[in-house]
Amino acid sequence: MNKADQSFNEQFKPVAPPEAYHPEADWQDKVLYALAQLGEGTAPDVAAKLTEYEPEVAPQELHRHAEQVLMGLYEKGLIKGAEQDGEVSYNLSKITSPNVGGTDPDLL
């Protein structure tokens, strides 16, 4: 694998929220954890959730981090989002119901 492939793979690897909140984690992990706890939410929703874990950080700074992380992951296609009332509502897009149907072996 060449360096360009390695860089691409690192930049677009699937995201997974951490199992627990860690104050020393980077902002991406913190934002993903908060979003996972909410299930779905806008950047302000995620920032509000982060205040529970980071009460000493200014709300404007939490909002800035949430917005940057969520928009960056959304633009890369790593998380889902849907516009509602002029804001994007983000989610981690878990499949909650099994696929139905089948494959026609004659078409393979």
N, C-alpha and C positions, 0 to 999 in steps of 0.2 A: 504494500500500500504506500502511495506517495504522500508527501507532506500535505498537499491540497486535500486529499481524501481524509487524512487524519484531522485536519482543521475543520472540514465540513462535518465529519462524524461527531466531533466534539461539540460543535455549535448547534447541531440539530438532533442530539441524542434525546430520547424520550425523557420527559420530566416526571418526577415522582415526588409527592410531598413527603417530608420526613414523618416518622412515626410519632415524634414528640417535638415540642417547641424547645429550641436551644438558643439562648440569648447570644451565644458566640457564633452562631451560624451566619452565612451571608444573607443578604436581603432576599434573594430569590427563594431560598428555603423558607425563610420567615413568611414571605407573602404566600407561597404555595401552601404552607401549613394553615395559615389563616383562611385561605380560600377553601381548602379541604374541610375545615371545620364548618364553614358556612354552607358548603354544597354548591352555591352559586351566588355571585354578587358583583357589584360594581367596584371600581377603585375606592370610592368613599366607604362602601360597606367593608371592604377588606381593611382599609385604614382604621376604621372604627374598631374592628375586631383586634387589630394589632395593638390598640391602646390598652387592651387587657393584659398583654404580654410585655409591652414597652411603655409603661406609664410615664417614664421620665423623658421620653422623646416627644418633641412638639408635634401636635396633630398635623400641621402643614408638612412637616418632614415625612411623617408616616404616609400621608396621602401622595407625596411626590414619589416615594419609593414604590408604593403599591402601583401607582399609575405607570411608572417606567417599567417595572418588571412585567406587569400584566400585558401592557401594550406590546412590549418586546416579544414575549412568548406567543401572543396572539398573531402578530405579524409574521412570525416564523411558522405558524400553523401548529404549534406545540400544545396550545390549549384552545378550547372553543369559546366563542363569544357570539352574542346576539344583541343587536341594538334595540333598546327599549327607552322610549321617552328621551331621545337624544344622547343617551349614555349606553356604553357597551356593558352588558352583563356577562361575566366570564364564568366558566365552569371547567372542571377537569374531564368532563365527557365520559363518565363511566357507563359501560353497557349494563343496563339493568334487566333486559329481557333477552332471551336467546333468539338467534336468527331462526326463521322458519323457511321452509322450502327445501329444495334439493337440487341435485345436479343430474342432468341427463347425460349418462355415460356415452350415448351415441354422438353427442355434440363435442366430445373431447378429442 
